[in-house]
Amino acid sequence: MNRKSQSTSTKLPFVFINVATTVDGKLAPANRHFVPFSSKLDQRLLLELRARADAVMAGARTVDLLPVNLGPGGPRYRRLRLKGGLAEYNLRVVVSGSGTLDPGAEIFRKRFSPIIVLVSGVATEQRLRRLRAVADAVEVFGDNEVDFVASLGWLRQKWKVKSLLCEGGGEVNGGLFRAGVVNEIYQTFCPLVFGGRDAPTMADGIGIESLSQATRLRLKSLRRFGNELFLNYRVVSAAHRFPNRFTALGCGKTACYLWRARYKRAG
Ligand SMILES: NC(=O)c1ccc[n+]([C@@H]2O[C@H](COP(=O)([O-])OP(=O)(O)OC[C@H]3O[C@@H](n4cnc5c(N)ncnc54)[C@H](OP(=O)(O)O)[C@@H]3O)[C@@H](O)[C@H]2O)c1
């Protein structure tokens, strides 16, 4: 099996995360059933954020359990992409360390842009074969879990991904934070409480052991529309590997345009 690794000097894409959470920080109920609980405005934000990303990424369970295709949406959003200098259709990336991603998932029925599956050394040959039959590329990074530094470096080098939007779920987000590769977060707080110790949150997985390992954020903006709060955070210090990554890119021209336009409309 060809496992790729990457030097720490490799350039990575600008990574931003978008989530809608309940007030108690949950992404979904504990049974993980799909419940679209945010407003139409939040759904628009999702598409506007996709319109500034070369690639949109999600975890295997988000792609399995939800009827998502991770695509750019209608003509209006595709025009926004072109205006921002991006390809009309974004690349789609699914993380599935052990290759359990369902080859029959909705995403594989929409063939408008390449679908790349990132797996680890845990994935069996049989699962790799099944996924290779439906995806445009299935690449192995890391032994026990997907090595995000290596895989994102590869996405940048091979697929020219300069900006990558991750839409969860909690496990993938947690892995990205642990790898220290997240630059920005968009979080919509919805006026609900789900509870449930097993309900997914914005960042699950192993997490940190001491405060010094926490990802530190700066609040860039906070807006209220109706009963929802829209927050945008910049990561100011994450891990240790990329101390200088957090000053570049960010609120590029397109992003600022989208953000301003959105509030104008909403207001
Ligand atoms: N509210 C929102 O904004 C929002 C957004 C997205 C999702 N959701 C909800 O969140 C739930 C899904 O989240 P989730 O945390 O359960 O699942 P997830 O993160 O979508 O997917 C988990 C799977 O992704 C793979 N994976 C994730 N991180 C990995 C890593 N570092 N290395 C290797 N593989 C990795 C594994 O696949 P393998 O099993 O193949 O190893 C793992 O089982 C659903 O209920 C969905 O509705 C809500």
The ligand as a Gaussian input file, in Angstrom:
#p B3LYP/6-31G(d) Opt

LIG

0 1
 N      -24.904000      20.708000      12.301000
 C      -23.940000      20.652000      11.417000
 O      -23.413000      21.678000      10.968000
 C      -23.453000      19.298000      10.973000
 C      -22.459000      19.223000       9.999000
 C      -21.994000      17.963000       9.633000
 C      -22.489000      16.814000      10.249000
 N      -23.447000      16.945000      11.183000
 C      -23.948000      15.751000      11.896000
 O      -22.811000      15.136000      12.523000
 C      -22.991000      13.721000      12.528000
 C      -21.778000      13.081000      11.882000
 O      -20.609000      13.447000      12.588000
 P      -19.604000      12.362000      13.147000
 O      -18.605000      13.033000      14.012000
 O      -20.393000      11.240000      13.707000
 O      -18.945000      11.770000      11.830000
 P      -17.998000      12.392000      10.677000
 O      -16.928000      13.219000      11.265000
 O      -18.851000      12.968000       9.609000
 O      -17.434000      11.021000      10.085000
 C      -16.762000      10.126000      10.927000
 C      -16.003000       9.166000      10.077000
 O      -15.057000       9.886000       9.279000
 C      -13.801000       9.218000       9.299000
 N      -12.849000      10.061000      10.042000
 C      -13.069000      11.198000      10.706000
 N      -11.924000      11.705000      11.189000
 C      -10.965000      10.870000      10.824000
 C       -9.551000      10.843000      10.991000
 N       -8.889000      11.798000      11.652000
 N       -8.864000       9.799000      10.481000
 C       -9.511000       8.820000       9.819000
 N      -10.836000       8.786000       9.599000
 C      -11.547000       9.802000      10.096000
 C      -14.034000       7.878000       9.950000
 O      -14.456000       7.031000       8.881000
 P      -14.249000       5.426000       8.935000
 O      -15.377000       4.922000       9.762000
 O      -14.313000       4.980000       7.526000
 O      -12.906000       5.183000       9.579000
 C      -15.183000       8.175000      10.892000
 O      -15.958000       7.047000      11.233000
 C      -24.261000      13.433000      11.776000
 O      -25.300000      13.245000      12.711000
 C      -24.527000      14.708000      10.991000
 O      -25.906000      14.928000      10.795000
 C      -23.957000      18.148000      11.539000

